[in-house]
Amino acid sequence: MRTIIIEDEKPAARRLQRLLNKREVEVIQILHSVAEGIEWFTENEHPDLIFLDIQLSDGLSFEIFEKVNVKSAIIFTTAYDEYALKAFKLNSVDYLLKPIDEDELDEALAKFKENHQSSSVKMKVEDIRSLFNMSAPKTYKSRFSIQVGQHLKIIDSSNIICFYSENKATYIYTNSGRNYLVDYSLEELEKLLNPDLFFRINRKSIIHIKAIEDIVAFTNSRLELKLLGFTAFQVIVSRERVKDFKSWIS
């Protein structure tokens, strides 16, 4: 069985790859975006099976099928709520709720092997997309899994003071005073984070509203923020973002 994984959360993709390798399922490619998916399916022989996340960093994964006639069977991997999942059941689309349970993975693989033909999981992309847009409320990333040595640490978004970029890398700073490297750019994080709680104040930083201790007028019509425990550098709201920032905090 040849399969690919389309998943924008790199730790989740690596974990699924390990689970599949344990079951002697060959993962021939891991893709992270709609754009990568379109390019790959255009240029390569399609696999037997796809493990497909719904919300990718650059859009909904359904957009891949609007550009390419994919001939593979599909198992969705999703963090969306039960109401949305019931909609998928009505359309006979297999799914796995993240974080993926190993027993449920085994059941999904067994179901695929029994049917084997991709026709058993064919879907009407537009029907499912419409149903998804109607039934699933907009959801945002509420936690991050961070590689710390040989361990994975789970960080809840409520414990994040800010995200910042430095030397072409992106870091989380938490209320425990620790920094952690993350596999996302600030542009990707802007799409994943709840805009009621997080705001990008400049090219370098995204801050959590509850982390603001003080707001001080700064030069050139900018604002300086004092964040809980954060002293690595001055946190400045760029002049271009001041108006939007004031609207956000109010």
trRosetta pair geometry for C-beta under 8 A, 3 or more apart (Angstrom, degrees):
i j d omega theta_ij theta_ji phi_ij phi_ji
1 25 5.2 -39 85 -131 115 81
1 26 6.6 167 86 27 56 82
1 48 5.2 -102 -153 63 70 148
1 49 6.3 6 -180 11 108 122
1 109 7.9 116 116 -154 174 103
1 112 7.9 85 -137 116 141 128
1 113 7.7 -73 -75 -87 138 92
2 26 5.2 -32 -109 79 61 111
2 28 5.4 15 -167 -22 100 127
2 47 4.4 -131 116 -144 92 94
2 48 5.2 117 54 4 69 95
2 49 7.5 159 87 30 45 76
3 20 6.6 -110 64 -162 136 151
3 25 5.8 4 15 165 127 111
3 26 6.9 145 24 80 72 56
3 27 5.8 -40 80 -103 87 59
3 28 7.1 155 67 11 33 84
3 47 5.2 134 -112 150 24 145
3 48 6.4 -58 -72 62 69 84
3 49 4.3 -29 -104 76 103 92
3 50 6.7 171 -159 -87 81 26
3 51 6.4 52 167 -11 125 92
4 27 6.8 101 -115 -160 35 71
4 28 5.9 -58 -78 62 83 82
4 29 4.4 -11 -123 66 111 89
4 30 7.0 -179 -168 -83 77 31
4 31 6.5 31 163 0 121 102
4 40 7.5 158 -161 137 166 147
4 47 5.2 165 -11 3 89 147
4 50 5.7 -14 63 -117 84 75
4 51 7.4 -147 100 32 43 74
4 72 8.0 -37 29 -149 99 176
5 13 5.2 141 127 -147 135 91
5 16 5.6 141 -121 96 143 129
5 17 6.2 -98 -7 -67 152 86
5 20 7.9 -158 -58 -1 118 151
5 27 6.0 -5 -13 -147 105 121
5 29 7.6 -160 35 100 63 53
5 30 4.8 -10 66 -117 103 78
5 31 7.2 178 92 30 53 64
5 50 7.9 151 -96 -164 24 60
5 51 4.8 -15 -114 67 72 109
6 30 7.9 166 -85 -163 32 50
6 31 4.7 -16 -110 72 77 102
6 32 7.5 -167 -159 -74 58 16
6 36 7.9 172 -131 88 95 106
6 37 5.4 32 -123 -88 137 120
6 50 6.4 7 2 -175 109 107
6 51 7.1 178 28 89 64 57
6 52 4.9 11 56 -120 112 66
6 53 6.1 -132 108 25 73 80
6 56 7.1 -47 157 -86 99 129
6 61 6.1 119 118 -130 134 128
6 64 7.6 -50 -150 -42 168 160
7 10 7.8 147 109 -87 95 27
7 12 5.5 -126 167 97 137 104
7 13 4.0 173 76 -78 123 95
7 16 6.8 126 -16 24 161 142
7 30 7.1 -48 42 -162 93 96
7 31 7.9 113 23 76 50 55
7 32 6.9 -35 84 -113 44 59
7 51 7.2 -14 -42 114 112 99
7 53 4.5 108 -111 -24 64 126
7 77 6.6 -15 -94 71 114 136
8 32 4.9 91 -114 -172 57 77
8 33 6.3 70 -96 -76 104 62
8 53 6.3 -120 8 78 77 153
8 55 7.8 -77 25 113 129 63
8 56 4.7 136 -39 -148 125 66
8 57 4.4 162 -149 -28 148 92
8 188 7.5 -170 171 -157 126 127
9 12 3.9 48 95 18 113 117
9 13 6.5 165 86 -18 58 85
9 53 7.5 141 15 -97 90 161
9 145 7.8 75 174 35 120 106
9 183 7.9 109 -159 77 48 121
10 13 5.5 -52 -143 35 34 114
10 14 6.3 34 159 -19 67 103
10 32 7.0 -11 -76 -107 82 127
10 183 4.4 -75 31 129 133 162
11 14 5.8 -54 -147 36 32 110
11 15 6.4 33 155 -20 65 105
11 145 4.6 -139 101 89 158 117
11 146 8.0 -101 -59 -79 154 16
11 147 6.7 -173 -99 -46 117 95
11 152 6.8 121 -165 -129 137 123
11 183 7.1 166 -27 18 84 138
12 15 5.8 -53 -147 35 31 111
12 16 6.4 30 155 -16 65 106
12 53 7.9 83 107 -79 137 132
12 77 7.7 162 156 140 124 141
12 98 6.5 1 -144 -143 136 134
12 99 7.4 -136 -121 -118 100 76
12 100 8.0 114 -164 -4 93 104
12 145 7.4 123 -53 34 75 136
13 16 5.9 -56 -149 38 30 108
13 17 6.3 34 152 -22 64 106
13 30 5.0 102 170 -158 130 129
13 32 7.3 -73 -44 -91 159 84
14 17 5.5 -52 -149 34 33 115
14 18 6.6 35 153 -20 65 102
14 30 7.9 14 -72 -117 55 166
15 18 5.8 -53 -153 33 33 111
15 19 6.5 32 151 -18 66 105
15 99 7.8 -27 109 -155 156 101
15 100 7.4 164 115 41 113 110
16 19 5.6 -53 -148 36 35 112
16 20 6.3 32 155 -16 67 107
16 51 6.1 -167 166 124 145 160
16 77 7.1 -54 -93 -92 150 164
16 100 6.1 73 -96 21 93 153
17 20 5.9 -59 -147 40 30 108
17 21 6.2 32 155 -22 65 107
17 27 4.9 -88 -132 27 89 171
17 30 6.5 -49 -68 -72 130 127
18 21 5.7 -54 -145 35 30 112
18 22 6.6 36 154 -24 62 102
19 22 5.8 -52 -156 29 31 114
19 23 6.9 12 151 -4 62 109
19 100 6.9 -129 22 100 170 130
19 102 6.3 -149 -142 -110 122 86
19 105 5.9 -24 151 154 135 173
20 23 5.8 -67 -153 46 36 103
20 25 4.0 -78 -177 72 92 117
20 27 5.4 99 90 -49 138 109
20 51 7.8 -129 -63 -22 140 146
20 105 7.9 -121 -75 180 69 132
21 24 7.5 39 -174 -80 36 24
21 25 7.0 -94 -71 59 27 69
21 27 6.7 -63 -60 5 86 109
23 105 7.7 -156 -25 131 154 115
23 106 7.4 -171 -107 -99 142 76
23 109 6.5 -85 151 -109 153 178
25 49 8.0 -50 -162 60 125 134
25 109 7.0 -110 -68 -126 140 134
27 30 6.7 25 162 -56 121 87
28 47 6.1 180 33 -90 126 125
29 40 6.3 161 142 -156 158 145
29 44 7.7 89 -24 99 156 173
29 47 7.9 -153 30 -42 100 133
31 36 4.3 179 -159 117 103 120
31 37 5.2 128 133 -73 153 70
31 40 5.7 -113 -82 -4 138 152
32 36 5.9 60 46 24 62 153
32 56 7.2 140 157 -155 47 108
32 57 6.9 12 150 9 90 121
33 36 4.6 98 55 8 82 100
33 37 6.9 -141 97 -6 45 88
33 56 5.3 139 -132 161 44 128
33 57 5.5 -55 -102 51 96 98
33 58 4.8 45 -161 18 111 118
34 37 5.6 -59 -152 35 31 114
34 38 6.4 30 155 -19 67 104
34 56 5.4 160 -37 75 78 143
34 58 5.0 -119 28 85 103 102
34 59 4.8 -13 -20 59 151 106
34 60 7.6 54 -79 74 129 32
34 61 6.5 -161 -91 -113 84 43
34 63 4.8 13 -149 75 137 121
34 64 5.8 -146 -147 -60 74 82
35 38 6.0 -52 -148 33 30 109
35 39 6.5 25 156 -14 63 109
35 58 5.9 0 -12 76 100 159
36 39 5.9 -60 -149 41 30 109
36 40 6.0 27 157 -20 68 111
37 40 5.9 -57 -141 37 27 107
37 41 6.2 16 166 -10 65 111
37 56 7.9 -124 -13 -71 129 170
37 61 7.0 87 -18 -147 172 83
37 64 4.2 -52 120 -108 131 131
37 68 7.8 -145 137 28 84 139
38 41 6.4 -62 -143 42 23 102
38 42 6.2 26 157 -24 61 113
38 63 7.8 -52 -58 122 117 88
38 64 5.6 -150 -66 -130 71 71
38 67 4.8 3 -128 88 117 146
38 68 5.9 174 -136 -22 64 119
39 42 5.8 -63 -152 34 26 114
39 43 6.4 -3 163 1 64 116
40 43 6.4 -78 -148 46 25 94
40 44 5.6 -25 176 19 69 124
41 44 6.7 -70 -112 53 22 86
41 46 6.4 33 -140 -94 87 92
41 64 6.7 98 9 -180 145 109
41 68 4.3 103 106 151 129 164
41 70 5.8 -54 -147 -96 148 89
42 67 7.9 -49 -64 134 111 107
42 68 5.9 -118 -66 -99 73 124
46 70 6.2 147 -130 -158 138 65
46 71 4.6 134 70 54 158 93
46 72 4.8 -144 166 -45 110 98
47 50 6.6 129 66 -66 113 71
47 72 5.3 35 73 -110 67 137
48 72 6.4 98 133 -140 14 93
48 73 6.6 -7 154 27 62 103
48 118 7.9 -154 -166 -65 53 100
49 72 6.0 166 -99 178 12 108
49 73 4.9 -27 -107 72 71 98
49 74 7.5 161 -160 -85 61 23
49 75 6.7 15 -176 0 107 102
49 112 5.9 27 -100 -165 135 154
50 70 7.3 -19 -18 176 151 138
50 72 4.8 98 -21 109 101 136
50 73 7.1 -178 21 89 73 47
50 74 4.9 -19 65 -110 102 71
50 75 7.2 -178 88 30 53 63
51 75 5.4 -22 -108 73 65 98
51 77 5.5 35 175 -23 93 119
51 96 7.7 -19 -146 28 103 130
52 61 5.3 153 176 153 107 159
52 74 5.4 -18 8 -158 132 104
52 75 7.1 151 21 76 79 44
52 76 5.5 -48 75 -109 89 56
52 77 6.7 165 73 18 33 79
53 56 6.1 120 92 -73 109 77
53 61 6.2 148 86 -46 56 139
53 76 7.7 94 -118 -165 18 69
53 77 5.3 -41 -84 75 64 94
53 78 6.9 137 -147 -85 57 55
54 60 6.4 -22 170 -148 71 82
54 61 5.6 -116 -139 18 29 112
54 62 7.9 14 -151 -27 74 88
54 76 6.1 33 -58 -161 94 115
54 77 7.9 -150 -15 77 75 49
54 78 4.9 32 -5 -104 120 106
54 80 6.6 -16 45 -20 152 125
54 132 7.2 -166 -162 -150 132 145
55 60 6.4 -39 -103 -104 53 63
55 61 7.6 -87 -48 -17 13 89
55 139 7.7 -146 -18 66 161 95
56 59 6.1 -2 66 63 95 48
56 60 7.1 133 23 -129 85 11
56 61 5.5 104 -20 -68 114 79
57 184 7.9 180 -111 -134 130 96
57 188 4.6 -34 -147 -133 125 102
57 191 6.3 118 -161 69 60 141
57 192 7.4 -39 -116 -53 75 107
59 63 5.1 14 120 -1 133 148
60 63 5.8 119 76 -18 72 94
60 129 6.8 117 121 -131 149 101
60 132 7.4 136 -149 108 144 146
61 64 5.8 -20 180 2 64 114
62 65 5.9 -55 -167 35 53 108
62 66 6.9 58 140 -26 73 100
62 125 5.4 143 -163 -168 99 98
62 128 6.8 -170 -107 92 131 104
62 129 4.5 153 149 -85 169 111
62 132 7.5 -175 -32 32 143 150
63 66 5.4 -48 -154 26 44 118
63 67 7.0 29 155 -9 68 105
64 67 6.4 -76 -165 42 32 100
64 68 6.1 -36 166 38 73 108
64 70 6.8 41 127 -44 107 133
65 68 6.6 -77 -118 66 32 68
65 69 7.8 60 -156 -112 69 29
65 70 5.6 -74 -105 11 85 114
65 125 4.4 -167 103 -98 133 146
66 125 6.5 -164 -64 128 70 150
70 74 7.7 62 119 -61 136 116
71 118 6.0 121 166 70 59 170
72 118 5.9 -151 -177 -113 17 133
73 112 5.8 139 121 -138 154 107
73 115 7.7 134 -114 93 145 115
73 117 7.9 126 -67 117 116 27
73 118 4.5 -140 -58 -115 72 72
73 120 7.1 2 -113 62 117 89
73 121 4.7 82 -146 44 85 133
74 93 6.9 -24 93 -152 107 97
74 94 7.3 172 103 51 59 90
74 121 5.7 -164 42 134 71 129
74 123 7.2 -60 47 2 134 126
75 94 4.6 -43 -118 100 78 115
75 95 6.8 159 -175 -100 67 23
75 96 6.2 39 157 -12 110 102
75 108 5.2 82 -133 173 143 133
75 112 7.0 -69 -52 -62 119 128
75 121 8.0 -53 -65 -154 58 162
76 88 6.5 -95 37 -149 150 153
76 93 6.1 43 -8 147 120 114
76 94 6.8 169 21 97 74 55
76 95 4.1 -24 69 -111 101 83
76 96 7.1 -174 93 25 53 63
77 95 7.3 157 -86 -164 24 68
77 96 4.9 -19 -108 67 72 99
77 98 5.7 71 170 -56 92 103
77 100 6.4 -43 -135 -72 115 116
78 84 7.5 -121 149 108 147 125
78 85 7.2 176 83 -87 133 92
78 95 5.8 -29 20 -164 114 119
78 96 7.5 140 23 74 66 50
78 97 6.5 -43 75 -112 72 51
78 98 6.4 -153 93 1 19 97
79 97 7.2 92 -110 -165 37 68
79 98 4.6 -52 -73 59 83 110
79 139 7.1 -150 102 117 99 148
80 84 4.2 -46 140 69 127 148
80 85 6.6 164 93 -49 93 80
80 136 5.2 -31 -156 -134 137 128
80 139 6.4 -176 -110 8 71 147
81 84 5.5 99 61 11 67 99
81 85 7.2 -127 111 -5 36 95
81 136 7.1 159 36 -131 88 80
81 137 7.6 20 15 35 131 94
81 139 7.5 162 -24 -69 93 139
82 85 5.4 -57 -147 37 36 114
82 86 6.5 44 155 -27 68 98
83 86 5.9 -48 -155 25 31 112
83 87 7.3 34 146 -19 59 100
83 135 5.8 -154 134 174 97 101
83 136 7.4 167 91 -91 94 57
84 87 5.6 -52 -164 28 40 116
84 88 7.0 38 145 -17 68 100
84 132 6.6 50 -154 -135 107 69
84 135 5.1 147 -104 115 64 106
84 136 3.8 41 -97 -85 131 100
85 88 5.5 -50 -155 33 42 112
85 89 6.6 48 147 -24 68 99
85 95 6.0 -145 -138 80 94 154
85 97 7.0 -22 -93 -78 147 106
86 89 5.4 -47 -152 29 38 117
86 90 6.8 44 150 -24 64 99
87 90 5.8 -49 -157 26 35 114
87 91 7.1 15 151 -3 63 106
87 131 4.8 172 179 155 127 117
87 132 6.8 168 106 -81 143 51
87 135 4.6 162 -44 46 150 167
87 136 7.7 -112 32 -42 144 90
88 91 5.9 -69 -156 46 38 101
88 93 4.6 -83 -174 66 92 110
88 95 5.3 59 115 -33 153 136
88 128 7.2 50 -112 -145 71 109
88 132 8.0 42 -68 -83 89 93
89 92 7.5 37 -177 -75 37 30
89 93 7.6 -102 -77 49 22 68
89 95 8.0 -84 -62 16 70 117
90 131 7.8 -145 68 -161 122 157
91 123 6.0 58 155 -134 119 103
91 124 7.5 -118 -150 39 121 84
91 127 6.8 160 -113 112 133 114
91 128 5.5 159 138 -91 175 98
91 131 7.0 176 -36 43 134 161
92 121 6.9 -150 130 -125 93 56
92 123 7.7 -166 75 -91 82 87
93 121 6.6 89 -122 -163 56 92
93 123 5.6 26 -82 -86 112 136
93 128 6.7 63 -33 -118 151 140
94 108 5.4 124 174 -140 133 101
94 111 6.4 160 -100 92 139 141
94 112 7.4 -80 4 -63 168 92
94 121 6.3 -47 3 -121 99 131
96 100 5.0 23 152 -120 129 98
96 101 7.6 -155 -163 35 99 71
96 104 5.7 137 -131 125 91 118
96 105 6.3 36 -119 -84 144 69
96 108 5.9 -64 -65 -37 106 158
97 100 7.5 153 80 -99 42 50
97 101 7.6 20 66 -1 86 100
97 104 7.4 -24 34 132 81 169
100 104 6.8 -136 -169 75 71 111
100 105 5.6 62 165 -61 115 112
101 104 4.2 74 72 12 101 110
101 105 6.8 -166 90 -12 50 84
102 105 5.4 -51 -148 34 34 116
102 106 6.5 38 153 -21 65 101
103 106 5.7 -51 -153 32 33 113
103 107 6.6 33 150 -18 64 104
104 107 5.5 -50 -148 35 36 113
104 108 6.4 37 153 -20 66 104
105 108 5.8 -55 -148 36 31 110
105 109 6.3 29 155 -16 65 107
106 109 5.9 -57 -147 38 30 109
106 110 6.2 31 154 -21 65 107
107 110 5.7 -54 -147 36 31 112
107 111 6.4 33 154 -21 64 104
108 111 5.7 -52 -149 34 31 113
108 112 6.5 33 152 -19 63 104
109 112 5.6 -53 -150 35 34 113
109 113 6.4 33 153 -19 66 105
110 113 5.7 -54 -147 36 32 110
110 114 6.4 36 153 -23 65 104
111 114 5.8 -53 -150 31 31 113
111 115 6.6 9 159 0 65 108
112 115 6.3 -70 -148 48 29 95
112 116 6.9 87 156 -83 60 39
112 121 7.8 -23 -111 -28 83 140
113 116 6.1 21 -162 -72 31 86
115 120 3.6 -95 176 54 136 174
115 121 7.2 114 106 -30 150 90
116 120 7.6 81 51 8 38 135
117 120 5.4 107 75 -14 81 97
118 121 6.3 -73 -165 50 52 88
118 122 6.7 81 138 -65 76 80
119 122 5.3 -17 -148 -24 44 118
123 127 7.6 -139 171 62 81 103
123 128 5.4 9 168 -29 125 140
124 127 3.9 45 97 15 114 118
124 128 6.5 151 80 -14 62 86
125 128 6.1 -64 -149 40 28 104
125 129 6.0 26 158 -19 67 111
126 129 5.6 -54 -141 39 30 112
126 130 6.2 32 159 -19 65 106
127 130 6.0 -57 -151 36 26 109
127 131 6.3 24 153 -17 63 110
128 131 5.6 -56 -146 40 32 112
128 132 6.0 36 154 -23 67 106
129 132 5.6 -53 -146 35 30 113
129 133 6.3 27 157 -17 64 106
130 133 5.9 -57 -148 37 30 108
130 134 6.3 23 156 -15 64 109
131 134 5.9 -61 -148 39 29 107
131 135 5.9 0 165 0 67 119
132 135 6.4 -72 -134 46 22 93
132 136 5.4 -16 -174 12 66 122
133 136 7.2 -50 -100 45 15 88
136 139 7.3 -65 169 -11 99 106
140 192 6.4 114 -160 161 74 48
140 193 5.9 49 -174 -172 122 20
140 194 4.0 168 69 -63 166 74
141 144 7.1 51 158 -68 122 79
141 157 6.7 130 113 -65 74 133
141 192 4.2 14 -4 164 126 104
141 193 6.2 -51 50 -83 98 50
142 156 6.8 -18 154 -152 78 74
142 157 5.2 -107 -158 7 41 120
143 154 5.7 7 174 -175 127 94
143 155 6.4 160 -159 81 74 44
143 156 5.1 -38 -101 -105 93 49
143 157 6.3 -111 -74 -24 40 78
144 154 7.4 157 80 -154 42 50
144 155 4.9 -15 60 60 91 99
144 157 7.4 98 -14 -72 91 73
144 160 8.0 68 12 -69 125 132
144 172 6.6 175 68 -57 155 156
144 182 6.1 -35 -174 -119 144 124
145 152 5.1 -3 -176 -176 105 113
145 153 7.2 151 -158 75 53 39
145 154 5.6 -25 -100 -97 70 68
145 155 7.8 175 -86 18 22 74
146 152 6.9 142 69 -160 40 59
146 153 4.6 -27 64 63 97 93
146 154 7.7 177 18 -82 79 19
146 155 6.0 35 -10 -8 121 115
146 172 7.2 -106 -82 33 138 133
146 180 4.5 -9 -153 171 155 140
146 181 7.4 132 -153 66 104 54
146 182 6.6 -67 -104 -90 96 75
147 151 7.6 144 -158 83 49 43
147 152 6.2 -34 -97 -101 52 66
147 153 7.9 180 -82 18 5 80
147 181 7.9 -37 59 75 86 98
148 151 5.0 -26 72 73 88 94
148 152 7.3 141 23 -112 79 15
148 153 4.9 36 -2 -14 127 118
148 180 7.2 -61 -76 -127 101 111
153 180 7.2 -123 73 -118 130 151
155 159 5.9 -122 -169 74 81 117
155 160 6.6 85 150 -66 117 95
155 172 6.3 125 108 130 165 160
155 174 6.1 -115 -145 -90 126 131
155 180 6.8 -174 -36 40 151 154
156 159 5.0 84 67 5 83 104
156 160 7.8 -142 101 -20 48 87
157 160 5.5 -45 -157 12 47 121
157 193 7.1 159 -142 -132 136 90
157 194 7.4 110 138 14 156 107
157 197 7.1 85 143 112 120 150
157 198 7.9 -80 -174 -47 118 122
157 208 7.7 160 166 -103 79 127
158 210 7.8 6 -157 48 72 147
159 174 5.2 13 140 -155 95 103
159 175 5.2 -111 -163 21 70 105
159 176 7.3 13 178 -16 117 92
160 163 7.1 4 177 -48 129 79
160 172 5.7 -74 -127 -161 108 106
160 173 7.3 98 -162 72 68 49
160 174 5.9 -58 -104 -105 47 66
160 175 7.7 -93 -58 -21 6 83
160 208 5.5 138 96 -43 80 136
160 211 7.8 -71 116 -51 52 136
161 173 4.8 -53 60 102 111 94
161 174 6.3 145 -1 -145 91 12
161 175 5.8 135 -51 -68 97 63
161 207 7.3 -32 154 -146 60 76
161 208 6.0 -121 -153 29 22 114
161 211 4.2 124 -146 -128 69 145
161 227 5.4 107 177 165 112 122
161 228 5.6 -135 -118 62 120 93
161 229 6.7 -116 -86 61 159 98
161 230 5.5 175 139 -49 144 122
162 172 7.9 169 92 -153 41 48
162 173 5.2 8 56 47 79 109
162 205 5.7 -12 180 -164 128 101
162 206 6.3 160 -162 84 74 51
162 207 4.5 -26 -105 -107 102 65
162 208 6.5 -131 -73 2 52 79
162 211 6.3 -140 -44 92 83 164
162 227 6.0 -19 -29 -156 125 166
162 230 6.3 32 18 -93 125 161
162 235 7.3 -134 -84 -118 167 135
163 170 6.2 6 -179 -177 105 102
163 171 6.9 164 -155 83 59 45
163 172 5.8 -31 -100 -98 75 59
163 173 7.7 -175 -87 15 26 76
163 182 7.3 -53 -132 34 111 142
163 186 6.4 160 118 -108 121 84
163 189 5.6 -86 81 162 172 171
163 198 7.9 28 9 -154 111 130
163 205 6.9 153 83 -154 57 51
163 206 4.4 8 51 53 102 103
164 170 7.4 171 90 -150 29 61
164 171 5.7 -19 63 59 75 94
164 173 6.8 18 10 -12 108 113
164 204 5.7 18 -155 154 87 83
164 205 4.7 -12 -102 -101 88 79
164 206 7.6 -160 -70 27 49 62
164 232 7.5 -178 65 78 161 141
164 233 8.0 158 -170 42 158 117
165 168 7.4 6 -179 -118 105 13
165 169 6.9 163 -152 82 67 36
165 170 5.2 -34 -96 -96 76 69
165 171 7.6 157 -97 14 26 77
165 185 7.6 19 -92 -154 128 65
165 186 5.6 -81 -39 -31 119 119
165 203 7.7 -66 45 138 129 71
165 204 5.4 -126 49 -146 87 60
165 205 7.8 -132 15 -63 72 45
166 169 6.2 -29 71 62 64 83
166 171 6.5 -9 24 1 108 121
166 204 7.7 57 -66 -158 67 105
169 181 6.0 -41 173 -134 124 104
170 181 7.3 104 78 -157 54 60
170 182 5.2 -58 102 64 101 91
170 183 8.0 -179 57 -69 113 1
170 184 5.8 -80 80 79 154 62
170 185 6.0 180 -43 -120 140 29
170 186 6.2 180 -113 -49 125 70
170 189 7.3 178 -175 -27 150 133
171 179 4.9 -5 -179 -170 130 102
171 180 6.5 145 -158 71 74 36
171 181 5.9 -45 -101 -95 73 47
171 182 6.8 143 -121 9 21 88
172 179 7.0 155 78 -155 50 50
172 180 4.7 -12 54 58 100 93
172 182 5.5 77 -26 -34 100 123
173 177 8.0 -15 -173 -148 88 24
173 178 7.5 175 -147 88 52 37
173 179 5.4 -22 -96 -97 73 74
173 230 5.7 82 131 -105 153 111
173 232 7.4 -138 -89 -6 147 133
174 177 7.2 -47 80 17 74 22
174 178 5.3 -2 43 56 109 83
174 179 7.9 -172 9 -82 78 27
174 180 7.2 33 -20 1 112 110
175 211 7.6 -142 -82 -106 94 99
175 228 6.2 0 -121 110 87 133
175 229 6.9 119 -145 28 51 141
177 229 5.4 -103 -91 168 84 139
179 232 7.9 73 -74 -68 134 146
184 188 4.5 -129 -164 84 95 125
184 189 5.0 108 132 -57 132 89
184 192 7.2 -72 -145 19 154 147
185 188 4.8 100 53 6 76 99
185 189 7.0 -140 96 -4 42 88
186 189 5.4 -54 -145 38 36 114
186 190 6.5 50 153 -32 65 97
186 200 6.5 108 170 -121 114 123
186 203 7.7 132 74 179 156 46
186 204 7.7 -167 -59 -164 161 15
186 205 7.9 -82 -121 -75 140 3
186 206 6.0 168 -147 -26 99 113
187 190 5.9 -44 -155 20 30 116
187 191 7.5 22 151 -10 57 102
188 191 6.1 -64 -165 36 37 107
188 192 6.3 21 149 -13 71 117
189 192 5.5 -67 -141 44 37 107
189 193 5.6 25 168 -19 77 115
189 198 7.7 -96 151 146 101 153
189 206 5.9 -145 113 13 130 163
190 193 6.7 -56 -129 35 19 102
190 200 5.6 -25 -97 -35 111 134
190 206 6.9 -155 -79 -96 72 138
193 197 7.0 -115 168 75 98 96
193 198 4.0 -26 145 47 137 149
193 206 6.9 133 31 163 164 145
194 197 4.5 47 86 22 108 106
194 198 6.2 110 67 13 60 94
195 198 6.6 -75 -112 64 32 72
195 199 7.2 73 -158 -85 67 67
195 248 7.9 -107 166 -129 85 112
196 209 7.7 -63 145 -4 54 143
197 208 5.9 -13 162 -144 89 79
197 209 5.6 -120 -153 13 45 104
197 210 7.5 -23 -151 -5 91 96
198 206 5.4 26 178 167 109 109
198 207 7.0 167 -147 82 65 32
198 208 5.8 -35 -93 -95 73 58
198 209 7.5 -119 -72 -21 27 80
199 206 6.8 175 86 -154 28 71
199 207 6.1 -23 61 57 79 79
199 209 7.0 72 -2 -67 109 86
199 244 7.8 175 -160 125 120 99
199 245 6.3 119 151 -116 147 76
199 248 5.0 86 -94 160 145 166
200 205 7.1 153 -151 97 59 48
200 206 4.7 -37 -92 -96 68 84
200 241 7.3 -115 105 -130 70 150
201 205 5.4 -18 49 87 101 102
201 206 7.3 159 5 -109 75 30
201 207 5.8 18 -18 5 122 113
201 225 7.0 -91 -119 -4 169 138
201 235 7.0 57 78 173 155 89
201 236 7.3 170 136 101 120 37
201 237 4.4 -88 -166 -107 107 69
201 238 6.7 143 151 4 64 76
201 241 5.7 159 -160 110 44 149
201 245 6.3 50 -119 -95 84 130
202 205 5.7 37 49 36 89 88
202 236 6.3 38 -37 88 148 77
202 237 6.7 -170 -45 -141 95 29
202 238 4.2 122 -106 -31 92 107
202 241 6.5 -137 -75 18 55 145
203 238 7.4 62 -11 -47 75 147
205 235 6.2 -137 135 -139 175 90
207 211 5.9 -127 -177 65 93 123
207 212 6.9 79 146 -63 132 90
207 225 6.5 -16 -105 111 174 164
207 227 6.3 -128 -140 -95 122 132
207 235 6.8 81 -76 -173 137 136
208 211 4.4 86 69 -7 92 111
209 212 6.3 -40 -169 3 43 113
209 248 7.6 -143 -93 144 117 103
209 249 6.7 164 -138 -110 108 74
211 227 4.7 15 144 -153 107 95
211 228 4.9 -113 -155 17 73 101
211 230 7.4 42 169 -8 125 126
212 215 6.5 10 -178 -55 123 93
212 225 5.7 -74 -125 -159 94 113
212 226 7.3 91 -163 70 58 58
212 227 6.4 -46 -97 -100 42 66
212 249 7.6 -34 39 -116 167 125
213 226 4.4 -66 68 105 104 100
213 227 6.5 154 4 -123 94 12
213 228 5.8 131 -47 -68 109 63
214 225 7.3 154 83 -159 54 47
214 226 4.0 22 48 35 94 123
215 223 5.7 -10 -170 -177 95 123
215 224 7.5 151 -159 78 46 49
215 225 5.9 -16 -104 -104 69 68
215 226 7.7 -129 -61 18 31 79
215 249 7.8 -2 -58 -111 155 176
216 223 6.9 140 70 -165 42 69
216 224 4.6 -24 66 64 98 99
216 225 7.8 -177 22 -78 77 22
216 226 7.1 61 -9 -24 110 100
217 223 6.6 -52 -111 -111 35 66
217 224 7.7 5 88 18 13 87
218 222 4.3 -46 81 89 111 90
218 223 5.6 145 13 -129 104 11
218 224 4.3 112 -63 -29 125 93
218 236 6.1 -115 95 -131 171 100
218 237 7.9 150 31 44 130 77
219 222 6.4 7 73 36 48 104
220 239 5.8 -75 134 -68 98 129
221 239 5.2 69 85 -128 99 103
221 242 6.4 -116 143 2 88 167
222 236 5.5 16 158 -175 135 103
222 237 5.9 171 -169 76 80 68
222 238 6.5 -48 -121 -144 112 20
222 239 5.2 -76 -75 -67 83 71
222 242 6.4 -144 -126 -69 43 123
223 236 7.1 151 81 -158 46 57
223 237 4.1 9 57 39 97 119
223 242 5.9 132 -7 -120 107 100
223 245 6.8 -144 40 99 141 151
224 234 6.1 -52 -137 -174 110 103
224 235 6.7 108 -165 76 64 62
224 236 5.6 -32 -101 -100 66 70
224 237 7.7 -139 -70 12 20 79
225 235 4.4 -60 64 104 94 115
225 236 7.5 -172 13 -85 80 20
225 237 6.6 85 -29 -34 106 95
226 235 7.5 162 -83 47 20 118
227 230 4.0 3 85 34 113 125
227 235 5.6 59 -12 -1 114 164
230 235 6.7 52 107 -42 129 133
237 241 5.5 -125 -177 89 86 105
237 242 5.4 111 126 -91 118 68
237 245 5.0 -26 -151 -37 144 170
238 241 4.7 72 61 16 86 105
238 242 7.3 -125 94 -36 42 77
239 242 5.8 -28 -151 -11 35 117
241 244 5.4 -64 -161 50 61 108
241 245 5.4 69 140 -33 85 106
242 245 5.5 -57 -145 35 28 115
242 246 6.4 28 159 -20 65 103
243 246 6.0 -55 -152 32 29 108
243 247 6.7 26 151 -14 62 106
244 247 5.6 -55 -151 38 35 112
244 248 6.2 41 150 -25 67 106
245 248 5.5 -53 -148 33 32 115
245 249 6.5 21 160 -12 67 105
246 249 6.3 -55 -144 39 30 102
246 250 6.4 16 159 -9 63 115
247 250 6.1 -72 -148 44 28 103
